[in-house]
Amino acid sequence: MHENEIIAKLLEIEREEERRARKGPLALYNTGRKKHKKQIAFHKCKKRNRWVFGGNRSGKTECGAAECVYMARGVHPYRRNKDGVFGWVVSLSQQVQRDVAQKKILHYLDPSWIEDVTMLSGRKDAPASGIIDQIRVRNVFGGVSVIGFKSCDQGREKFQGSSLDFVWFDEEPPRDVYEECRMRVLDRRGDIFGTMTPLKGITFLFDEIYMNRGNDPEVWYEFMEWEDNPFLDKKEIARMSAALGEKQLESRRFGRFCVNEGLVYPEFDERVHVIPPFSVPFGWQDTISIDPGLNNPLSAHWYAVDYDGNVYVVAEHYEARRDVDHHAARIKEISEELGWHTDGKGRLCALIDPAANQRTLASAKSVSELFYERDILVNTNVNKDIFAGVARVKSYLIGEGGKPKLYIFSGCVNMIREIKGYFWGEGDLPKKRDDHAMDELRYYLMTKPRRDPPAREVSPVLRDKQRLMRRQSRRGGYGE
């Protein structure tokens, strides 16, 4: 064969491989007629620490495996691609690796893309039946990517030393392995992503990811349940749901952490009660509620009420170890940004914990007096009854006729974090931990907020317009 004939033959082989690949599992995953919207949301997310909490057979593992292959091949449809990446797939054990994550990776890798396979056990010409150490994958930019496989039962020391572009956790790892892997992606600004069914209750990932106690802007999560998977049979979903107990349904169907027994507000559903911000009509503005703190956080939220009595938490100031001067200045700044109403003399009005009236040896003036001097008129006449206050909050979360009466703008991250992790302590009292926003939420709702009739009658057209605005804001949904 002449050289030109050889080149032409090689090009023909490459074209055939590409045609086959275009009809392969990854292509079908990309272009399938049935779209799994939660998987698309995961792939579109630009955050560097993103997780899917999903029920069994919800499709969570599929998106984790596809994400690895996208990155290794350099063909990610929603992210900036790189040539020759190095990543790990982390399973709980080598057996689980072989049966789950490794199997899915091989499913989405066309054989023509694989340059080499290194085995820990088994034959490289039949990698699916053995334990893979590494797969070398041809990247479309000309380089070679490496997908390495690790298991948590190897211990943290086996996760040291490497510099990585990504780590995929298939199910929840031990904390020391998770933290070690975070160090592996540090210098390359790599990605951590995980897919898991939360069967262990409250673990470190509950705090680290779901609660996001550190307010890490790179943390993102999504819940994925059976109904989200368009490939599951509806009758089979109903049959399995009827066979499982309530706790099993929470984790195995809905992918939720099983913590409802201790939660003060199990009625809170982030996908329902948290909504994207929208421009609040001036006539809805009600008041600010403050739980004061100096060493502890001061929590302040801005509350609005529409003409149907729905309450909206539209903004927050939440900061610790700052003085009244700083807090007053920030409250004024946020109010100005919102165009918040004032009294006739340009002063703001707010509710505050009655403890703000107390004077201490360290100050000749109370916190209330200090806010007054800074043109924030605080009202300490609030009902602090915890039992009645909790009941009131619950009634707003439940609402009427299945429609909640309380909505929180997604930017109020500290209130959202607190309400998700607000647990009962001894007796009928919640634990006194991370409850500053919860206190001032109760103060506000215990004032029985009602909208006074507007100065002029609201026209039916305006009322319909405002209701349409609310529906559109809620339609954005959580995790979209």
C-alpha positions in Angstrom: 0.0 0.0 0.0 1.2 3.5 -0.9 1.5 6.1 1.8 -1.5 8.1 0.5 -3.6 4.9 0.5 -2.6 4.2 4.1 -3.5 7.7 5.1 -6.9 7.5 3.3 -7.6 4.1 5.0 -6.8 5.6 8.4 -9.1 8.5 7.7 -11.8 6.2 6.7 -11.4 4.2 9.9 -11.5 7.4 12.0 -14.7 8.5 10.2 -16.3 5.2 10.9 -15.3 5.3 14.5 -16.9 8.8 14.8 -20.1 7.7 13.1 -20.3 4.8 15.5 -19.7 7.1 18.4 -22.4 9.5 17.3 -24.8 6.6 17.7 -23.3 5.4 21.0 -24.6 5.7 24.6 -23.1 9.1 25.3 -24.7 10.5 22.1 -28.0 9.0 23.1 -27.7 10.4 26.6 -27.1 13.9 25.0 -29.9 13.7 22.5 -32.4 11.2 23.9 -36.0 12.0 23.2 -36.8 11.8 26.9 -35.0 14.6 28.8 -34.1 14.2 32.4 -34.3 17.8 33.5 -32.5 17.3 36.8 -29.5 15.7 35.0 -29.4 18.6 32.6 -29.4 21.1 35.6 -26.4 19.2 37.1 -24.4 19.3 33.9 -25.2 23.0 33.3 -24.2 24.0 36.8 -20.9 25.9 36.9 -20.2 25.4 40.6 -17.1 23.5 41.6 -18.6 21.4 44.4 -21.9 20.1 43.2 -24.0 17.1 44.4 -27.0 15.1 43.5 -28.9 13.6 46.4 -31.1 11.1 44.6 -33.2 8.1 45.3 -32.3 4.6 44.0 -32.8 4.4 40.2 -33.4 8.2 40.0 -30.6 8.6 37.4 -28.0 10.1 39.7 -25.2 7.7 38.8 -25.8 8.2 35.1 -25.1 11.9 35.3 -22.0 11.4 37.4 -20.5 8.9 34.9 -21.4 11.0 31.9 -19.8 14.1 33.5 -16.5 12.2 33.9 -16.5 11.1 30.3 -17.5 14.6 29.1 -14.4 16.0 30.9 -12.0 13.2 29.9 -13.0 13.5 26.2 -13.1 17.3 26.2 -16.7 17.4 24.9 -18.6 18.9 27.8 -21.6 20.7 26.3 -21.9 23.4 29.1 -18.3 23.9 30.4 -15.0 25.1 29.1 -13.1 22.0 28.0 -9.5 21.2 28.6 -7.0 18.9 26.9 -5.6 15.9 28.8 -7.4 16.1 32.2 -6.7 13.8 35.2 -9.6 12.8 37.5 -10.6 10.1 40.0 -13.8 8.1 40.4 -14.2 7.2 44.1 -16.4 4.3 45.2 -17.0 2.8 48.6 -15.2 -0.4 47.8 -13.6 -2.1 44.9 -16.5 -4.5 44.4 -18.9 -1.5 44.3 -16.5 0.2 41.9 -16.7 -2.8 39.5 -20.4 -3.2 39.7 -21.5 0.4 39.6 -19.2 3.4 38.7 -16.7 1.4 36.6 -19.6 -0.2 34.7 -21.2 3.1 33.9 -17.9 4.7 32.8 -17.2 1.9 30.4 -20.8 2.1 29.1 -20.3 5.7 28.1 -16.8 5.3 26.7 -16.7 4.1 23.1 -13.9 1.5 22.8 -12.3 3.6 20.0 -11.7 6.4 22.6 -9.7 4.2 25.0 -5.9 4.2 24.5 -5.0 1.9 27.3 -6.4 0.3 30.5 -4.3 -0.5 33.6 -5.9 -3.3 35.8 -5.5 -4.0 39.5 -7.0 -7.4 38.9 -8.4 -9.1 35.8 -7.6 -8.9 32.1 -7.3 -5.6 30.3 -9.0 -7.0 27.2 -12.1 -7.7 29.4 -11.9 -4.7 31.9 -15.6 -4.9 32.9 -15.1 -8.2 34.8 -12.0 -7.0 36.7 -10.9 -4.1 38.9 -9.6 -1.1 36.9 -6.8 1.1 38.1 -6.8 3.7 35.3 -8.3 4.2 31.9 -6.3 6.4 29.4 -8.8 8.2 27.2 -8.1 10.1 23.9 -9.1 13.7 24.2 -10.6 15.4 21.2 -7.9 18.1 21.4 -5.2 15.6 20.8 -4.0 14.8 24.3 -4.7 11.9 26.6 -6.9 12.1 29.7 -6.7 9.7 32.7 -9.6 8.4 34.7 -8.3 6.8 37.8 -10.4 4.6 40.2 -10.2 4.7 44.0 -12.1 3.0 46.8 -12.7 4.5 50.2 -11.8 1.2 52.0 -8.1 1.8 50.8 -7.9 4.6 53.5 -7.1 8.3 53.3 -3.3 7.7 52.7 -4.0 6.2 49.3 -5.6 9.6 48.2 -2.5 11.7 48.8 -0.1 13.2 46.4 -1.9 13.6 43.1 -3.1 16.9 41.4 -6.5 16.5 39.9 -8.9 18.2 37.6 -12.0 16.4 39.0 -13.2 13.9 41.6 -16.5 12.0 41.3 -17.8 10.5 44.5 -20.2 7.6 43.7 -22.0 7.6 47.1 -21.0 9.3 50.3 -17.3 9.0 51.3 -15.8 9.2 54.8 -15.0 12.7 55.9 -11.2 12.3 55.8 -11.3 10.9 52.2 -13.6 13.8 51.1 -11.2 16.4 52.7 -8.2 14.8 51.2 -9.8 14.8 47.7 -10.6 18.5 48.1 -6.9 19.1 48.5 -6.2 17.2 45.3 -8.2 19.6 43.2 -6.9 22.8 44.9 -4.0 23.8 42.6 -5.8 23.1 39.4 -9.0 24.7 40.5 -10.7 21.4 39.8 -14.2 20.1 40.4 -15.7 17.9 43.2 -19.0 16.3 42.3 -21.0 13.6 44.0 -24.0 11.4 43.5 -25.5 9.7 46.5 -28.6 8.3 48.2 -28.5 9.7 51.8 -29.1 6.6 53.8 -27.0 7.5 56.9 -29.1 10.3 58.3 -27.2 13.4 59.5 -23.6 13.1 58.4 -20.9 15.7 57.7 -22.2 16.2 54.1 -25.6 17.2 55.6 -23.7 20.2 57.2 -21.1 20.6 54.5 -23.3 20.6 51.4 -27.0 20.5 52.3 -26.7 23.1 55.1 -23.7 24.8 53.6 -22.7 26.1 57.0 -19.6 27.8 55.5 -21.7 29.7 52.9 -19.4 28.4 50.2 -20.5 30.1 47.0 -19.2 27.0 45.0 -21.5 24.6 46.7 -24.6 23.4 44.8 -27.0 20.5 45.2 -30.1 19.0 43.7 -32.6 16.4 44.9 -33.5 13.8 42.3 -36.5 11.4 42.8 -38.2 8.6 40.9 -40.7 11.0 39.2 -37.8 13.0 37.8 -36.6 10.0 35.8 -38.6 9.9 32.6 -37.5 6.3 31.9 -39.2 4.8 35.0 -42.6 3.2 34.6 -45.3 5.1 36.6 -47.0 1.9 37.7 -43.8 0.6 39.0 -43.2 3.8 40.9 -46.6 3.5 42.6 -46.0 -0.1 43.4 -42.6 0.5 45.0 -43.9 3.6 46.9 -46.7 1.5 48.5 -44.2 -1.1 49.6 -41.8 1.3 51.4 -42.2 2.9 54.8 -42.1 6.6 55.3 -38.4 6.9 56.2 -37.4 4.6 53.4 -39.4 6.7 51.0 -37.6 9.8 52.1 -34.2 8.5 51.2 -34.8 5.7 48.6 -37.3 7.5 46.5 -36.8 11.3 47.2 -33.1 11.3 48.0 -33.7 13.3 51.2 -31.8 13.1 54.5 -34.0 11.3 57.1 -34.0 13.9 59.8 -37.7 14.9 60.0 -38.2 13.6 63.5 -35.9 16.2 65.1 -36.7 19.1 62.8 -38.8 22.0 64.1 -40.0 22.8 60.6 -40.3 19.6 58.6 -43.0 21.4 56.6 -40.2 23.6 55.0 -39.5 22.5 51.4 -36.7 24.4 49.7 -38.2 23.7 46.3 -41.5 25.3 47.3 -40.7 28.0 49.9 -37.5 29.4 48.3 -38.2 31.5 45.2 -36.1 33.7 42.9 -36.1 37.4 43.8 -38.4 39.7 42.0 -39.1 43.4 42.2 -41.5 43.8 45.2 -44.2 46.4 44.7 -43.8 49.4 47.1 -47.3 48.7 48.5 -46.2 45.3 49.7 -43.4 46.6 51.9 -44.1 45.9 55.6 -41.2 46.1 58.1 -37.8 44.9 59.2 -37.3 42.4 62.0 -34.0 42.2 64.0 -32.5 39.7 66.4 -29.6 41.7 67.9 -26.1 40.3 68.4 -22.6 41.6 68.9 -20.3 38.6 69.3 -23.2 36.4 67.9 -24.6 37.3 64.5 -27.1 40.1 64.2 -29.9 38.9 62.0 -32.1 41.3 60.1 -34.6 40.5 57.4 -36.9 42.7 55.3 -40.5 41.4 55.1 -43.2 42.2 52.6 -46.9 41.1 52.4 -49.0 41.0 49.3 -52.8 41.8 49.2 -53.6 38.1 49.6 -51.7 37.9 52.8 -48.6 36.0 51.5 -45.4 36.9 53.3 -42.1 37.4 51.5 -38.7 37.5 53.1 -36.9 39.7 50.5 -33.5 40.6 51.9 -31.2 39.9 54.8 -28.3 41.3 56.8 -26.5 38.7 58.9 -23.2 39.4 60.5 -21.3 38.7 63.7 -18.8 40.6 65.8 -19.7 44.1 64.6 -21.0 47.1 66.5 -24.3 49.0 66.2 -22.7 51.6 63.9 -21.8 49.0 61.4 -25.2 47.2 61.6 -27.2 50.4 61.3 -25.2 51.5 58.3 -25.7 48.2 56.5 -29.4 48.2 57.3 -29.7 51.7 55.8 -27.7 50.7 52.7 -29.8 47.6 52.0 -33.0 49.6 52.6 -31.9 52.2 50.1 -31.1 49.5 47.5 -34.6 48.1 48.0 -36.3 51.6 48.0 -37.7 50.7 51.4 -40.3 53.0 52.9 -39.5 55.2 55.9 -41.6 57.4 58.2 -42.2 61.0 57.5 -38.8 62.0 58.7 -36.7 59.5 56.7 -36.4 57.0 59.5 -36.7 53.2 59.2 -39.0 51.1 61.4 -38.2 47.7 62.7 -39.1 45.0 65.2 -36.5 43.9 67.7 -36.0 41.5 70.6 -37.1 43.1 73.9 -33.7 42.2 75.3 -32.4 45.1 73.2 -33.8 47.4 75.9 -31.4 46.2 78.5 -28.4 48.3 79.6 -25.1 46.7 80.5 -22.1 47.8 82.5 -20.2 48.2 79.3 -22.6 50.7 77.8 -24.7 53.6 79.3 -27.2 53.1 76.5 -29.3 50.1 75.4 -29.1 48.6 71.9 -32.6 50.0 71.2 -31.4 53.5 72.1 -28.4 53.2 69.9 -30.5 52.2 67.0 -32.9 55.1 67.7 -30.0 57.5 67.6 -29.1 56.2 64.1 -32.7 56.7 62.8 -33.8 53.1 63.0 -37.0 53.1 65.1 -37.0 49.7 66.8 -40.2 48.4 68.4 -39.5 46.0 71.3 -43.2 45.1 71.8 -43.0 41.6 70.2 -44.4 38.3 71.4 -41.5 36.0 72.4 -43.7 33.0 73.2 -41.7 30.2 71.5 -44.4 27.5 71.4 -47.0 29.9 69.9 -44.4 31.4 67.6 -43.3 28.0 66.2 -47.0 27.1 65.6 -47.5 30.4 63.7 -44.5 29.8 61.5 -45.7 26.3 60.8 -49.1 27.6 59.8 -47.5 30.0 57.3 -45.3 27.2 55.8 -48.4 24.9 55.4 -50.6 27.8 54.2 -54.2 27.3 53.1 -55.5 24.8 50.6 -52.0 23.4 50.0 -50.6 26.8 49.1 -48.0 28.2 51.5 -48.2 31.7 52.9 -44.5 32.2 53.4 -41.8 32.6 50.7 -38.1 33.3 51.1 -36.0 34.9 48.4 -33.1 32.7 47.5 -30.6 35.5 48.5 -31.5 35.1 52.1 -29.0 32.2 52.5 -28.6 32.4 56.3 -32.4 32.2 57.0 -32.6 29.2 54.6 -29.7 27.5 56.3 -31.1 28.0 59.7 -34.6 26.8 59.0 -33.2 23.6 57.4 -31.1 22.9 60.5 -33.5 24.0 63.3 -33.9 21.1 65.6 -35.8 20.4 68.8 -33.8 20.1 72.0 -35.0 19.0 75.4 -38.7 19.3 76.2 -40.7 21.6 73.9 -37.9 24.0 73.1 -35.7 24.2 70.0 -31.9 23.9 70.4 -30.3 27.3 71.1 -27.9 27.1 68.2 -28.0 28.9 64.8 -31.4 30.3 65.6 -31.0 34.1 65.2 -33.0 34.3 62.0 -35.5 31.9 63.4 -36.1 34.2 66.4 -36.8 37.3 64.4 -39.0 35.3 61.9 -41.2 34.4 64.9 -41.2 38.0 66.2 -42.4 39.1 62.8 -45.1 36.5 62.2 -46.4 36.9 65.7 -47.3 40.5 64.9 -50.1 38.9 62.7 -49.1 40.8 59.6 -52.0 42.1 57.6 -52.0 44.5 54.8 -54.0 47.6 55.4 -56.4 48.3 52.6 -54.5 50.5 50.1 -55.4 54.2 49.9 -57.3 53.5 46.7 -59.0 50.3 45.8 -56.7 47.9 43.9 -58.2 47.3 40.5 -58.9 43.7 39.4 -56.4 44.1 36.6 -53.6 45.2 39.0 -54.4 42.4 41.4 -54.3 39.8 38.5 -51.0 41.3 37.4 -49.5 40.9 40.8 -50.7 37.3 41.1 -49.2 36.5 37.7 -45.9 38.0 39.0 -45.9 35.7 42.0 -46.7 32.6 39.9 -43.9 33.4 37.4 -41.3 33.9 40.3 -42.3 30.6 41.8 -42.1 28.8 38.5 -38.4 29.5 38.5 -38.3 26.8 41.2 -35.4 25.6 43.3 -32.3 24.2 41.6 -33.2 25.5 38.1 
